[in-house]
């Protein structure tokens, strides 16, 4: 968008992806695909129904019936699960929120609470869901809770009994973090026990342990924790929470997802350390296609129960979205390892990359680009300098101006200031886009060299803050540094739509072109004189519906 076009527009309306982004140009999202599926199943049902309704039965007809039933089953899962993975502060929650575009549904970490290792899955509405937004909260089982609590206490005991004389540099911080993590969890779980009414009481109680697996202390803690889960579940398989908005839902889920700190959380029993997964269900154009986004942190957790829980949910995912900040992507060894493992575990094309913070850049960062891009960068830099100097001259001129002249000068200064703002935004945009393109090409080349994957890496530079501005709407002089398309969000959304569509199309074509003709061949084979006694009876049951199939198969495949 040019500065000239901005002059005539005061405000840009909020961006709505549901209105502005049609389904991808895939046959799966067109009515003809449903026609193909319907006609294919009708063909199978013709063969299936005559056998199912017939009073005649032998091994041959039973086998034919089973072959028909196999073709009526959907071999493609109704869900396509994407694991969203990345280091702390990489921007995973922001990416999920931008992709879903309904506001905040994936809670972002902040300074006001203690983030947890709770697995979160975002999916389409649950059957018979009574609220626009709902969540199912599931807890670990009793045995897992015992193992979880014992492991936490062991970590605490070792940290408090570590010989300080043997500690190397930096281990004091590790001790503190271990103690703080366990105390926060125990204080949340056992806030209604006198032993944990404050931190001093908690430390005194835990100090009574004679070993890292003290049977009395560990037994009490595990028993209390199981009681917490039992009380919250109240005989149900999971806790169902509903709300009218995503913000209200997150507020209601607070006890299950993070701990309030200081006075706000004092005395409140919060079972979040015992929660294994929170499933979110709500109406969403993307999720309605069977796509599930899975945020399963904790892969590197020292607590084996939480680590195994995260690993289990990652294994359920056929695809992976790796999230990493763009500013260190080219030299990030952990990112390269994640991409390599994603290829080995999920195959060619199974991993997507989202490089975050793609809408900001350090002013001192040198960027590479084409000759044309560098020329534009220089021209904008010169123009900004000229405008600033002109504004400074106008300000100096104002000192000796008459009262009437001052008013005119003020108007001119404001207009020059507005142009400085617009040109600065264009300059930042130019540099951001050059940086984004350069990093994207470098990372894709690294992936190709690492994996030898014949398919290029599906990589996107995501500008979450710029996308949020487009969602909210903005004034002309506050336009984001990136256009909607340049934020990368529509691009990654299109890719998410396309992946399950490819599988659905392949399955439907395989049924129509291969499985149904094979089934008809089975009928021919089983009806031959050499394979069947009582040929006349079988022909009466089987060959009669075959006469109807020619026209229907032609319509289906056309």
N, C-alpha and C positions, 0 to 999 in steps of 0.2 A: 504494500500500500504506500503510495507516494505522499509526500507532504502536500502536494498540490491538491490531491483528491481529498485529503483530510480537511482542507480549509472549508469546504462546503458542508461538512458533516460535524455536528456537535457531539453526538453520542452514538455508540454502537451497541445494539441490543445484545442481550445474553445469548451465548451460543448453545443450541440444543442439538446434541448429536442424534437424537431420535428423529428429528425433522430433517437435519442437514446431511445425514449419512445413510444412504440406502444400503440394503443388503449387497454384499459383493456380487459381481457378475458371474454367478455360479448357478448351474441348472438346479442345484439342490434347493435354492431359495426361490424357485419359480413353481407355479402351479403344475407344470408338466411333470415335475419330479414326483409329486403326490399321485398323479395319474399313472405314471410308470409303476409305482409301488402297488397301487390299488389293483391294476390289471394283472400284475404278476401274481399277486396273492389270490386273485379270483381264479386264475388258471390252476393254481395248486389246489384251491378248495374244491374245484370241480372233480379233480381226481381223488382228493381226500374224502369228500362227503359220500360218494357212492360206495366206497369201501367201508366207511364208518357206519353207514346206515344198513349195509347188507347183512342178512342173516347167515350168509355163507362165509365161512372162515377156515383158513388153514395157514400153514407156515408162510406160504407165498403171499397171501393177501395181508398177513400181519407185517411181513417185511416191507411190502409196498406202502402200507399205511405209515410205518415208521419213517420211510424215506420222505413221504409227503410232509409229515410233522416236522422233520428236520428243516425243511424249506420254509416253514411258517415261523420259525424262530428267528429273531433278530440276532445275527452274530456280531453286529457292531454294538458296543455298549451305548446306552442312552446318555452316558456322561463322558466327557473328555476332560480329564483333570490335569491342571497345570500347577506344578509346584513353583511358588514364588520364593526365590532363595537369594540371600545376600548378607553381607556383614552388617553389624549394627550401624545405624545412621546412614545406610546406603540409600534409603528412600523407598523401601518396599511398600509401606502403607500408603505413601503418596501415589505410587504407581497404581496400586489397586484402586484407590479412590478415583484417580483420573480415568482409568479404564472403565469403571462402572458408572461414573458420572452421575451420581445421585447425592453428592455431598460427602460427608464424612461417614464411612461405614467401617473402615479399617482404622482402628485407633492408633494414632501416632504417639510415640514416646515423647515425654516432656519432663520438665523439672518438678511437676506436681505430683508424681506418683511413681511407684516402683513397677517397671514393666515386667512381664512374666514370660514364661516359656509356653504359654497356652497355644495350642494349635487352633487355627481359625480356618473355616472353609466357607466360601461364599457361593451360594447356589440358588437355583430358581425356587419359587414358593413351594412350601411343603403342601402335601395333600390336605385339603380342608382347613387351610390356614385362616385364622379368624382376624388377624391384624395385617396391615400393609407390610410391617416389618416384624420378623420373628426370629428367635434364636433357640436352639436346643443345646443345653449345657450338659455334657457327659462327664462323669467322674471316673477316676481310676478304680479298679476293683479292690477288695480288701487286701489281697496278697500284694498287689502293686503298691497300695498305700503303705503297708508295713515296710516294704523294701525301700520306698521313697523316704519315709521318715527316718528309718535307721541310717540310710546313706547320708541324709542331711545332718543327723546328730554326729555321725562319725567325722564328717568334714569339720563341724564345729569343734569337736573334742581335739582333733589333731591340730587345728589352728590355735587353740588356746593352750595347748601343751607342747608346742614346738619350742625346742631349745633355742633361745634367742642368740646364744653364742655361736650356734651352727648356721645361723641364717646368713645367706649372702646378701649382697646389695639388692634392694628392691623387694625382698621377701616380706618386709613389714607391711607393705601395701597389700600383698597377696593375703596375708593373715587377716588384715582388716576387712578386706572384701569378702572372704569366706565367712567370717564371724557375722558381718553385717547382713549378708544374704540369708543365712540361716535364722538369725534373730528376727529379721523382718518377717520371714515366713511363719515362724512359731508364734510371734506376737499377733499375727493376723489370724492364725488358726485357733489359738487358745486364749483369746482376749477375755473370755468369760471365766477363766480359771485364775484363782488367786495367785498361783505360781507365776503368772505372766501378766499381772495387772500393770506392771511397768518394767522398764528394761533392767533395773537393779534387781528386782525380784526374779526375773527370768535368768539372769546370769547366776544368781545365788542358787537357784534350783538346779540348773544344769551343772554347776560346779560340784554337786554331790556325787556325780558319776565317778565310778572307780576305774572304768575302762571305756574305750571307744565304742564298745557294744554292750554296755552295762544293761543287763536284762531288765532291771526294775525301771530305770529311766526310759529305755527304749520301749519297753512294754507299755508303760503309762502313756507315752507320747503317741504310739501307734494306736492304742485303744481310743484315746481321745480323738485322734484324727478320723478314725473309722466312724466314731459317733457323729462327728461333724458332717461327714458325707451322708450318713444314714438319715440324720435329721433333715438335711436339705432336700434329699431325694424323696423322703416320706413314702417309700414303697414304690416309687415310679422308676422307670428306666432312665429317664433324663428329666431335666427341668426345662419347661417351655416358658419363654419370656416373649411377650408381644408388646408392640408400641405403634403409634401412629406415624412417627418419624424416626429417621435413623439416629438423630441426636438423642431422642428420648430412649431408644433401645440401648444405646451405648451407656447412658446414665443408669438404666436399670441393671445392666450387666456388670456394673462396677465391682461388686463383691466377687465376681467370678473371673475377672480379668486382670485386676491390679489392686494394689493396696493404697488407700489414702494415707498420707503421712501427717505427722505432727498432731495437733489437737483434733483435726477434722476426722481422723481415723481412729482416735482413741476409744477403746472399748468395743469396737465393731468387729464381730467375728466375720472374717472374710475367707472363704474356702478356696481362693484362687490357686494355692499350691497343689490342690488335689484334683484340679480340673484337667482332663486329658484333651478335650476338644470342644470347641464351640462352633456349631453349624448355624450360619445365617441364611435365612430364606426370605426372598422378596422379589417382586415383579421387576424384571430387567430384560431388555431386548436381547442382550448378549447371553445372559445366563439362561434365558428361555430356550436356547439352542442346545442345552445340556452341558454347557461349559461350566466347570467348577474351578475357582481359584483357591489354592491352598497355601496358606502362610503357616509353615511348620518349622518354627525356629527350634534351636536346642540340639542340633546335630553334634555340636562339639561340647555339650554339657557334660561335666564330670559326673553328674548323677545318671547312672545307667538307665534308670527307669524313664526319665525324660528323654534321654538320647534315643533309646529304643523306640519310644513313642513317636518321636520326630522321624526316625528312619522308616518306621512302618508306614506313616502317611506319605513320605516321599516316594516309597516304592509303589504305592497305589497310583501314582501320577504317571501318565504316559508321556507327558511333556514337561519341560522345565523353563521357567523364565528367570534368568540370572540377572540380578540387579546390582549395579556398581556405579560409583561416582565417575563422571567423565574425566575429572581433572587428573586422575592418576591411572586411567585405564590402560594406556600404552605400556606402562612399566609395572603393572600389578601382577605379581606372580600367582597370587591366590585366584585372581580372575582367570588367568590362563589355565590353571589347574582345574577350576570349576567347569570351564568350557570343554576341556578335554574329557573330564569324567562324564559330563553330560552327553557327549558324543558316544562314548563307549557304553554307557548304560542305557541310553534312549535311542541310539541309532542316528542315522542321517536325517537331518532336519528336525530332530526332536528337541533341540534347545533354541530358545530365543534369548536375545540380550537386550536389556534396557539400561542405557547409560543415563544416569540422572544428573540433575543440576545443569542441564543443557541450555538453560536460559540466562546464565550469569557467567561472567569472566573477569578475571583479575585485570585491572587496567595495565599492569606491567607485563602481562603475558604476551609474548611475541607469537603471532599466528602466521601460518602458511596458507597460501591460496594461489589461484591463477593470476596471471598478469592483469587481467581485467578486474579481478576482485581487489588486488592490491592497489590498483590505480584508483578504484572507487574509495577504498579506505583512506588513501592519501588526500583525495579531493574533499572528502567529508571533513577530514581533520583540518585542512586549510580553511574550509568554509566556516567551521565552528570557531576557529581562531579569529577569522575576519569579523564574524558577528559579535564575538565577545569584545573585540577591540572597538567596534562601532558602538556597542552599548556603553562602553566606558567613556568614549568621546561624548556621547549624548549626555551622560551623567555629569561630565565636566562642564559641558555647555549650559546645562541647567542652572549652574551656580550663578551665572551672569545674565540669565534670561529674565524677561519681564514676566509678570504674572500670567498674562495671556499665553505667552510662549511656553511657560511651564506646563500648562495643560496639554498642549500639543506634544511637547517633548515626553511627558509621562505616557501618553498614548503610544508614541513611537517606541519608547523604551520597553513597554509591555509587549508590543508586537515583536520586537527584536528578541526579547527574552523567550517568547513563545517559539520563535523559529530556532533559537539555540536549543531549546528542549527537544523539538522535533528532530533537528539534525543530529543531536547527541544520541537520541534513540536509534536513528538510522545507522549511526557510526557503531554503536554497541551491537546492533543487529548484524551488521556486516561482519564484525569481528567474531561474534558468537557463531554465525553460520560457517565461516571459514574454519574455525576451530573444530566445530562439530563434524564437518565433512572430513577433515584431515584425520581426526581420531577414529571415526567410523571406518574409513578405508584401512587404517593401520591395524585395527583390531580384527577386521575381517580377513586381512592378509595373514595375521598371526594365527588365526583359527584354521585357515586353509593349510598353512604349513604344519601346524600341530597335529591335525586330524586326517588330512587328505580326504576330507568329506567332499564328495562330488557336488553336493548342494552348497550354495553360499550360505553363510551364517545370516539368519534373520535378525538383524541388529537395528535398534532404534535409539536415537538420542531423544530423551524425554525432558521437556520443560514443564514441570508440574506447576510452578508458580504462574508462568505465562498462560497455561491452559486454564487455571482457576480464574484468572482475570477475564479471559474470553467467556467463561461460563457465567461470570457475574455481570458482564457488560462494562463498558468503560467510556470515559470522555476522550475526545480526540487527542488532547495533550497528555493523556495517560496511557496511550496505546502500548501493549506489551512488546517486548523485544522480538518476539517471534509471532508469526501468523499461526492460526489454528493448525494448519497442516504441518508447519515447521516444528510444532511442539512434539511431534512424533506420536501423539496419543491416537489420532485417527488411524495412523499407519499400523500400529501394533494391534489395534482393535480389528482392522481388516484381516490381519494375519490370524488372529484368534478365531475369527469366523471361518476362515478358509481351511484350517487344518481338519476339524471334524467333518466339514463338507466333503472333502476329498475322500475320506473313509466311507461316508454314507453313499456317495455316488459309486465308488468302486464295488461296494457290497450289492447295491441295487442292480448294477449292470451285470455282475457275476450271477445273480439270481436269474435275471431275464435271459442272458445269453448262454449260460452254461448249465446252471443247476436245473432249470425247468426242462430244457431239451434232454438232459440226461435222465430226468425222471420219466419223461415220455418214452425214452429208449428202454428204461427198465420195464415199463409196462409191455412194450413190444416183446422184449426178451422173455418175460415171464409167461406170456400168452402163447409162445411157440409150442407146437405139438410135442417136441421132444422133451420139454420141461414140465408139461402139465397133463395130468389125467383130467377127466371131466372138462375137456376143452370148451364144450358148448356153454357150460355154466359160467366159466370164467369170462368168456367172451361177452356174455350177456351183461356181466357186471362191469367189465373194464372197457371193452372196446366201444360201447355205446357212447360214454362221455367223451372219448377221444375224438369223435366226429365233430364236437363243438369247438375243439381247441384251435383248429387252423386259423379261423378268422380272428379269434381273440389274441393269439400269439402275434399275428400280423399287426393288429391295432396297438398292442403293447410295445413292440419293438419299434414301430414307426414313430 
